[in-house]
Amino acid sequence: MKEVMEMVKKRRIDWFLIGIAVLAAFLNFWGVWNDDAVNPYYTAAVTSMTESWSNFFYGAFDPSGFVTVDKPPVALWLQTISALIFGIHGWSVILPQALAGVGSVLLLYFLVKPTFGSWAARIAALVMATTPIAVAVSRTNNVDSILVFTLLLGAWALFKAVKKGKIGFLLLAFVLIGVGFNVKMLQAYMVVPAFLLFYLIAAKLNWKKKVLHLVIALVMMLGVSVSWAVIVDNTSASARPYIGSSQTNSVLELAFGYNGVERLLGQETGMSNGGGGDNSQMTPPNSQSGSYSIAPDASTENTQGGQNNMSGQPPTPPSGSMNDGGPGGSNGKTGGGPGGQGGGNGSKMMGSTGMFGTGTAGPLRLFQTALGDQISWLLPMALFGIVAIFIASWRRTRRFFQWDTAQKEMIFWAAWLVPVAGFFSVAGFFHHYYLIMLAPAIAALTGAGFMALLNLYRKNTGVPGYLLPSAVAITTGLQMFFIAQYSILGMSFIGVLGLGLATTLFIIKAKQPAWTSWIAVASLIALLLAPMYWALTPMMYGGNSSLPEAGPQLKTSGGGAFADASVNETLISYLEENSADTEFLFGTTNASTAAPYIIKTGKSVMALGGFNGTDPILTVKELKQMIKDGKIKYFYLPSNNKGSSSDVVTWIEENGTKVDSSEWGGETTSTDATTSASTTQDGFGGGGMQGGLGGQSGGTLYKLN
C-alpha cells in the first residue's frame, strides 16, 4: 500500500480533477437509459446506417438510402459504431456525445493548467462541466458536443505547435477543424480566427514562416473540409441518396446555404410552402407551444419526469404553469414581447423574441433571458477576467506591446469568444443548443480570469484590486435577472448571498484578513449554484432530445423526450400485411413523421420532402414509375403538413385512393420500451420532432394506384 501511495504522489494525481470528471460524467450520463428515441431524426439515420456500407458512408436517413440527413456523417459514424457494438438504443447513440462532453472538460483542464495553474484549470473544468446547455446537449444525440470536443482537440494541437515549434501539430490542429466541418459544417469555422491569431502572435518563428505555415494549414483544412462533399457531389445522383435539406442535391450547397448563409441571415429553405415539419426548426403549425402536456384522457407518463401528449391533439400548456402568460411568454418563461409564443423547451418560435425564441438581435442578446440562462451565467466574470489577465501580465513585464504567454492564451480564448458571441448576437437562424460553442471560451476565461482577479485583489493595488468584488457583484446581478423569471425566492437567495459576499470583499479589501481567500472562494461557489441547478434540470425533469436546453421550465413542459417517437401499431400491422413486397413501408411528407417508424420497424419509410418536407427529391413522373415498379404502395399525408405547393403531393391527393381510417387507426396502446415508441390514436399525434409528429390531429392514408 505504501508503494502505491508513493506512486500516486509521484504521478501527482489531481483529485479535484477526478471529482470534476465524475461530476461531468454524472450530469452527462445519469438517466440517459430512460430516453429510448432521443432525437428520432438522427436515431432513424443510425438505424439505417447500420444496415449497409452505402448508408453508413452517406449518412442515409432511411434504410433504402432515399435521402440523407441534413448534416455530414462524421458524428453519426461514431453513433453508428456505438450502435453496432451495443445495439440500437437511446443510450448507445447518446454515448459518443456524453463521452465527448466529459472529454471536453478534461481537455479544457489540460489546456489551461500549464500557463494559468492548477486552480485556474480546475475552475475552468468545473465551469465547463456545469454549463447548462453543454450538459443538455451532451445528453442527446445532437452532434454539437462532438464538434466542441473536436475543436478543443484542435486547440490542444495548436498549443503544442506553438510550444514545440513543429508544423506537424499545426497541421493537425487545422485538420481537426476540417473534421469539425464534417461534423456540423461552417459552425466549425467559428474558431478559425482564434487559431490564426494565436499562431501569429505566439509562434516563435519569423513572420514569413508563420504565414507560410498557416497557408499550408488552411489548405489542408479546406481539403479535409470538402473531401466528403466532393466525393458525394461527384457521385452520380442515381447511385446515392438525395442530399437532405439541399435544393440542388448538393452537399456544398447544403454547407454554404441551409447550413451556412441562412444561419446568419435567416432560414429560407423549408419555409416556402408552409409545410416544413422540422425537429429543430418549427413547432407544429396547430400547436400553441412546444411544451407538451398530457391530455385529459391520456395516462402515459414520461419516465424522466415529464408527461406525453398521447391524445393526438394539439397540446395546450397546463393552467398555472410557467407556460401561462399567453402571447408574451417564451420558452416557458414569463415576460417577452407581444407575438412571442408561450411554451417550454423546443418551442422558441418567431416573434418579438426572434426566430425560435432566441431573443432580439443586438449587442446584449446573450444577456437577454431568451438565451442567457443557457450559457451566460458567468460571462461577466469571464469578461472581467480578460481585463485582469492583461493587467496582471502587464504589471509583471511593464511592456504593453510585448505580451507574455498568459496574455497570448487569453487572447486566444477571447478570439474564440468574441466572433462566436458576435454571430449569436446578430444571427437569424440558430437554436439554443448551438450556444455550446461559447462554453469552452467562457469556462477558460472564468478559470484563468478568476485567479488573476484574486491575485490583483490580494496585492491590494489600487483600482485593479476592486475588479474581483465588482465582477462578483455584476455577475450576481445578471444571475438574479435570469432567476427572477422563475422564482423571486431563488433570486433573493442568490442576491443576498452573492451581493453579500461582494460587499464583504469590498469592505475587507484594505485590511486583507487571513480569511480573504475563503470569502473569494465562497463567492465563486455562490456564482456556480444557479448554473449547477440549471445543468441538473434535464436529468431531473426530462430533457428535450430534439431541441435540448436546460432550465426549470422543463418541470412543467415535461421535456418531451419520449413524445418524439409515437407510432401506431395498428397502422404498422396494416401496412406490413398489405405492402409486404414493397421497398418502402409507406411514404410521407417529411422525416419527422417517418423517423419513428424507421426506428420501430427497421424498414424504409419515404420522407418525400426530406427533413423539412420541402426538398424537391421526386417528380410526379418518378413517383409513378416507383409505383409501377412496386416500390411504394401507401402514402400518409399529415393534416397540418401537406406540403401543399408540391406537385407530387397534389398528384397523390388527386389520384390516390383514401383508406378508411377504421382499417388502420386502431386504439391507443403502448409499444415495448425497447422500441423507443409510444403509440397514439392515429399514429402521428405525439409531441414529435416539432413538426410531422407533434400536435397532429390526424391525417389521411392513401393507396397509390
N, C-alpha and C positions, 0 to 999 in steps of 0.2 A: 504493500500500500504506500509505503514511504517513497519507493521508486516512482510509482505512478504520480504521486503528488509533485515530486521533483520535475517529472516530465511535463506536467501541466504548467508548473511555474515557468519552466524554460520556454514553453511554447506561448506563454502569456495569453491564454485564452481569455477573451473579453466576455465575461459572464453577463454583462449588461447587454452586449450584442446578442448573445444566445437568448436572453429573455425577450428582447425586442423581436427577434426572428420567430420565437414561439408565439408571441402575441400576433404577429403578422399572419402566421400560419393559422392560428385560431380564427382570426377575423375573416380570412380568405376561404377557409375550408369548412368550418363548422356548419353543419346542416345542409350543405350543398347536395347531399344524397337525397334530400326530400324533393328536389326540383328535377323532375324527370324529363321535361321537354326543353327546359332552358329557353333559348331563343329558337323557336321552331324552324325559322328560315335557315339558320346555319346547321341545326341538328339534322334537318332533312338533307342538306347537302352532304354532311358527313355520312349519313345513311347511304346516300347514292355513291359517294366516293369510295366506300368500302367494297363496292361491287365490281369495279373494273379499273384497270390502269388508266384508261382514257378519262373516265370520270374523275379519277384522282388528280391527274395532271391538269385538267382544265377547270376543276372546281365546279363540276356539274351540280345543278340543283336537284335534278331528278334522275332516277336510275337509267332512263333512256338517253340521257345526255341531250335533252331538248334545248335547255337554256342553262347558263351559268349563274352563279351568284354575282352580286354587284361589286365584289372585291377580288383582288388577286388571291391566289390559293395558299400562300406560304403558311399562314396561321392555321388554315383549315387542314393543311397537310399534317400539322402536329396533332390537331384534334382527331384526325382520321387514324393516325398511327396509334394514338391512345385508345381509340375505339376498337381497333383491330386487336390490341393487346388485352383490353379489359371488357370488351363488348360495348355495344351502343347503349349507354346510359347517360342520364343527365350529368352525373358526377364525372364520368370518363371524358366527356367533351369539355367540361369545366376545368379539369385537372391542369392542362397546359397553362391556362390563364392564371389560375391560383398559384401555381409554381412560379410563373413569371412575376407575379405580384410580390412574392416573398423574395425572389431573386433581385428585384429592383431595390428592395430595402437593403439587402446585403451589399449590392454594388454601390449604392449611394454612400454607405458607410466607408467602403474602401476607397472611394473617390475623394471623400472629404478628409479622412484621417491624416494622410501624410503631411498635408500643409497646415491644417487648422487644429489638429489634435484629436485625441480620443473623445473628449466630451462633446466637441462640436460634431463629430461623426455620429456619436450616439444620439444626440438630439435630432440631427438630420434624419437618421434612420427611423427614429420614433415618429417624427412628423410624417414621413412618407408612409409608414405603416398605418397611421391613424387618419390619413387624409380620406374624408368620407367618399368622394367619388372614385378614388383609386380602389378602395375596398369594394364598393358596389360593382364596379366593372370587373374586378378580378373574380367575382363570384358568378360570372356568367360566361357564355361562350362568345361574347363580342370580343373583337381582336385587339382592342386598344392597349390592354396591359402587356400583350406580347410585343406590340410596337414600342412601347416605352422601354421595356427590358432590352430590346434590340438596340435602341438608340443609346441607352446607358452603357451597353457593351461597347458601342462605338466611342462613347466618351472615355471609357477606360483605355481603349486602344489609342485614342488621341493623346491622353495624358502620358501614356507610355512613349509615344512617338516624340513628344517634347522632352521628356526626361532622359531618354536613351539616345535621342538624335538619330533614330532609324526610320527610314522611309517606309519600311515594311509595315510598321504599326500604323503609320498614317494612312497607307493604302487600305489596311484592314478597317480602320475607322470609317472611311468613306464607302467602302464596300458594304459595311453593315448598314449604312444609311440606304444604300441601294436595296439591300434585303428588306429594310423597313418599307421602302416604296412598294415592294411586292407583298407587304402585309396590308398597308392601307394607303397606298399611292401617295399623293402630294402632301399628305399630312406629315410624312416622314421628313420632308424638306424644310419644315419649320425650324429645325435646329441647324441647318446648314450655315446661316450667318454666324452662329456661335462657334462652330467648328473652324470656319475660315479665319475669323478674327483672332481666336485663341492661338492658332498656329502662327499667325503673322506676328503677334506680339510676344509669344512665349518661346518659340523655337530658337535655339542658339545657332542660327545659320545666317549667312548674308541674305539680303533681300532677293537677289537673283535666284538663289537655290530655293528659298521659301516659295516664291511664285511658281517656279518650275515644278516643285513637288506638289503644290496644290493643283496645278493644271492637270498633272498626271492623275492625281487622286480624283478630281472631278470627272475626268474622262472615264475612269474606272467605275465611279459611282453611277454615272449615266448609263454606261454599258450594262451594269448589273441591273439597274432600274428597269430598262426597257427590254431586257433579254427575253423574259417570258412573253411580254406583249408582242415583240417582233415575231417570235416563233408562232404564236397563236394567230396573229393577223395575217401571216403569210401561209397559213394552213387553209386549204380550201374550206369554204363555209359548209359544204356538204359533208365534210369529214370531221367536223367538230360541233360542239353546241353553239348556239347563238350567245353572244356576249350580253348578259343581262344588264338592263338599265342603260344600254347604249342605243342610239337611234340609227347607227350605221353598221352595227355588228362589228365594232372595232374596240379593242382594248385601249388603244391610245386615245380614241375619242372619249371613252369612259373615264380615263385618267384625267384628261385635261378639260372635260366638260362637266359631266354629272359629279364626278369626284374631284373636280378642280375649280374652274372659274365659278361654277354655280354655288360652291360653298361660300365664296366671298360675296357674290352679287345677289344670291338668292336662287331658290330652286325653280327650274323651269321644266326639266324632264319629269314626266309623270304627273304634271299638274294641268295638262292641256284639256283633258276631256272630263275631268271631274271624276274619273273612275279609278284613280290610282290607289288601291289598297297598299299600305306600306307599313311594315312593322316598326319603322323608325322615322317615318315621315309624317304620318297623318293619323288623327283619331278617326274612328268610324263616323261616316257622314251623319248617321242617325243618332249618334251618341251625344250626350250632353257633356261628357268628360271622359277622360281615360282612366278614371279610378273606378273599378268595377265593384259594385256592391252586390250582395246576394239578393236575389229576387224573393218576394214574399212566399212563393210556393216552392222554393229550392232549399235544399238542406246540405248540399255538399260543401265541406269546409276545406280551405287551403291549409294543409298540414304545416305550413310555415308560419301560420298565424293569421293569414288573411282569408277571404272568402271569395268564392267564384260566383259570377252571374251565370247560372246554368239554365236560365229560362229561355234564352234565345231572343230576349227583348232588349232594346236599348237600355243600358244601365242608367240608374239615377243615383246621384250622390246621397248618402244617408243623411236624414234630417239631423241637424245639430252637430254635424261633424265639421272638420276643418274645410271640407269641400263646400260647405254652405258659404254664402257670401255672393252667390249669383255671378253675374257677369264680371264683377270686379276681381274675382279670385284667379289665382294662377298657381298650379302645382299644389293644390290643396291648401294654399296659404291665403290668409286674409289680405286685403289690400289689392293693389294693382289698379290699373286704369280701366275705364269702360271698354268693353269689347274683348277683354281677356276672358278666356274660358276658365271656369272653375274646374277643379279636378285634381286628381292625385298624380302619382308618378306616371310618366309617359303621356301626359295629356297636354303638355305645354304647346299650345297652338298659336296661330297668328292672332294679332290684335295689337293693342297698345303696348303689350309686353313683348312684342317682337314675334317673329316666326317661331313656333314651337315653344313659346313662353320663355324665350331666352333674354328677355329684358329689352330695354331701349338702347339702341346703338349709341355709343359715345364713350368718352374717356373714363367715365365712372361706372361703366356697365358691370365690371367684375365686383363692384361694391353694392350693386343692387341685390335685392332679395331673390330675384329670379335666378341668379347664378351664384351669388356669393356664398350661400350656405353649403355649396358642394365643394368649394375649393379655397375660398379667400379668408378663412378664419385667421390665418397667421400672415397674410400678405403684408399688412403694415409692419409687422416685426421684420419680415424679410427686407422690406424697403429701407427701414432704419438700419438694418444690418449692413446693407450695401454702403451706406454712409460711414458707419462705424469701422468697417474693414478698411475703407480707404483712409480714414483719418488715422487709425491705429498704425497702418503701414507707413503713412507719411511722417508720423511722429518718430518712427524708428529710423527712417532713412533721410528725412528732411529734403527729399528730392522729389519735386512734384511731377517731373516728366520721366522719372526713372522708376518704373514700377517693380515691386518685388513679387515673389511667387504668389503670395496671398492676394495681392491686388489683381494679378493676372487671372487667377482662378475665379476671383469674384467677378471679374469682367466676363468670363466665360458663362457663369451661371446667370448673370444679368442679361447677357446677349441671348441666352436661351429664353429667359423670362419675357423680355420686352417684345420681341416680334410675335411670340405666341399670344401674349396678352393683347397686343395690338390687333391681331387677327380676330380674336374673340370679342374685342371691343367694337368692331365695325362689321363683322361678317353677318350675312343674312340667312345662312342655311347651315346650321350645325345643331347638335344635340348636347345635352348636358354632360353626357359621359365622355365627350371629346375633351373636356376640361382636364382629364388626367394628364394631358400633355404639359400642364403647368406644374404638376405635383413635384417632379424632381428639382426644378429650379427653386421653387418656394421652400422646399424642405432643406436643400443645401444652404440657401442663403439664411434661413432661420437658424440652422445649427451653427454655422460659422459666424453669422451676424450676432447671435445672442452672446456667444463667448467674447466677441470683440466689444460689444456693448458693456458686458460685465467688466472687462479689463479696463475700459475707459472709466467706468463708474468707480472702480476700486482705486484708480490713480487720482481721483478727485481733481481732475484737470479742467477747471472752468466749465464752460458751456457744454463741451462734449460729454462731460460726466453726467449731464442731465438727460442724455439721449435714452438711456435704459428706462428710467421711470416714465419718460414721455412715450416710448414705444409700448410699454405695458399699458399705460392709460388709454392710448388711442386704439390699440388692438382690442382692449376690453370694450371700449365704446362701440366698435364695429360688431363685436360678438353680441353685445346687448341688442343692437339693431336687428341682427338676424334672429335671435331667440325671441324677441318681442312678438313676432308674428304668430308664435305658438303658445308662449307661456309668459305671463307677466311675472309669476313667481320665479321661474327659471332665470328670466332676465335680471330680476332683482338680486338673486343669489350670486350670479356671475358678476354683476355690477358691484355689489358690496365687497365681494372677495377680491376681484381684480383691481378695482379702483382703490380699495383699502390698502392693498399691497403696494400699488403705485405711489400712493400718498406717503406711505411709510418709507419707501425708497427716497422720495424727495426730502423728507424730514431728516433722515439719518445720514444723508449724503456727506455732510461736512464732518460728522463725528466718526463714521466708518467703524461701528462696533464690530466685535468678533463674529456676530451672527448675521452680518450683512449678506454673506453668500447664501445663507439659508433663506432669507427673505427673497432674494433673487430667484433661487430655485423654486420656492413656493409660488412666485408669480408665474413662472413658466408652466408649472403644473396646473395652476388655475386656468391658464390660457389653453391648455390641452384638454380640459374637461369636456367642453361643448363639442369640439370636433370628434373626440373619442365616443361620446354618446351617439352622434350622427353616424359615425362609422359602424356602430353596433346595430343600427336600426334595420339594415337589410337582413341581418341574421335574426333579429328579434321579431320583426313583423312580416318578413317575406318580401324579397325584392322583386322588382320588375325585370325579368330577364331580357326583354326586348329593348326596353329603354331604361337601363339601370340608373338609379340615383339613390340618394340617401336622405333621411330626414323623418321627423315624427309623422308627416303626412302618410307614410306607409302604414301606420297603425290603423287608419280609417279607410285607406284605399285598398288594403289587403294585398298590396304588392302586385298581384296579378300574374304571378309566375305560372300557376297551374292552369289558369283560364286560357292560356295561349294555345293549348293543343286539344281542342274539342273535336271529337269525331262522332259520327252516327253509325253505330254498329249495324243497324238495320240497312242503312244505305250501302255499307260495305258488303254485307251479305247479298243484297240485291245485285250489286254490280259484279261481284265475283261470280255469281250464278249466271248472269246474262252477258258478261263480256270476258269470259274466261280465256278466249283465244286472241284477244286484242293486246297490242303493245301497251296502251295506256288504260288504266283502270277507268279513268274518266278525264275530261278536261275542265278547266275553269279559267276565270279571267286572270287571276294573279297568284303569286307564290304564297301569299298569306293564307288563302283558302286551301291551297294544295298541300302545304307543308305537313300538317298533322296526319294526313292520310298517307303520305310517303313514310313518315316515321312509324305509323301504326302497322302498315301492311308491307312495307319494303317494296311496293310496286310503283310504277311510274304513274304520276298524275301530271297532266299537261298544264303548265302555267302559261296560258296563251299569250299574256302580255308581260310576262316576267314579273319582277319584283313589284313594280307599281301598277301593273295591269295595262301599261301603255306601250310596251315595246312592240315595234312592227315586225314580229317574227314570221307570221304566216300570212299568206294571201288567201283569198277565198278559193282560188284555183288549187292551191297547195293543200288546203284542208279537204277539199272534195276528193283529191287524189288519195289522201290518207284514209278517208272514209271508204273509198273504193277498194283500197288495199287491205282493209280490215284492221287498220292500226288503232282506230278510235271509234267508239260507238255511242258514248254518252258525254254530255256536257252539262255542267252545273253553272247556272247563271245567278250569282247572288243578287238579291233585290236592291241593295244600295251600292252596288259596284259593277255596273253593267258595261262600263267602257263604251258608252253609247255612240261615240264617234267612230268606233271600229267597224269597218265594213264586214269583217269576219263575224263579229257578234251580231250585227244586224242580219246577216245571212242566216245565222243559226236561229235567231228569233223567228224569221220568216219561213224557214224551211224545216226546222227541227220539229219533232213530234213531242209534245209535252207529256211527261209521265205523271200519272196521278200520284199525288203525294202520299196517298194511303199505301201505295206499293213500296215506298222507300223511306217513309218518315219514321215510323216506329216510336217507341216511348223512351223516356229518359232513363238510361241505365249507366252504370259506371264501368269503365273498362279496367282491365288488370293494371295495377300500378306500374308494372314494369314496362308498359307500352306508352307511358307518358301521356295518356289522354283521358279526359273526362267527357262523357257523352252528353250531347244536348238534344233538344227536341227535334230540330231539323238538321243537326249535324254541323251547322255553321253559325251557331249563336253565342258561343262563349266569348269571354273578353279576350279576343285574339290579338294578333300582332298589329294592333291599331289600324286594322284595315279589313281584309277579307273575312276574318272570323269575327272580329269584335263588333258587338252591337247589331249583328244582323238579325232581322226579324223574319227571315225566310228567303226563299229563292225558288228557282224553277229548274227541274231536271229535264233535259231534252234528250230524246233519242235521235241520233244523227242518221239521216237517210241518204 
